[in-house]
Amino acid sequence: MIQFEKSLEMTVVITDVSGRIVYQEYHAQNDKTEIDLANELATGTYFLTILDTDAQLIHTQKIQLIR
């Protein structure tokens, strides 16, 4: 599960190691956003990218999903 505590509007993008987008969603965040993809993604390495409303990079992170 991924959680965000900041209050901002953002687009969350998760890609696999080949660059294929496996999740993308706009969030108009109030206090906390939770994204639970454990049942939707296979075990593996993914990259989380968070963009602001101007498509400017806010954060990027490597994610390991292990079952």
Summary of the structure (lengths in Angstrom):
residues: 67
radius of gyration: 11.8
end to end distance: 12.9
largest distance: 35.3
contacts: 159
relative contact order: 0.32
helix: 0%
strand: 58%
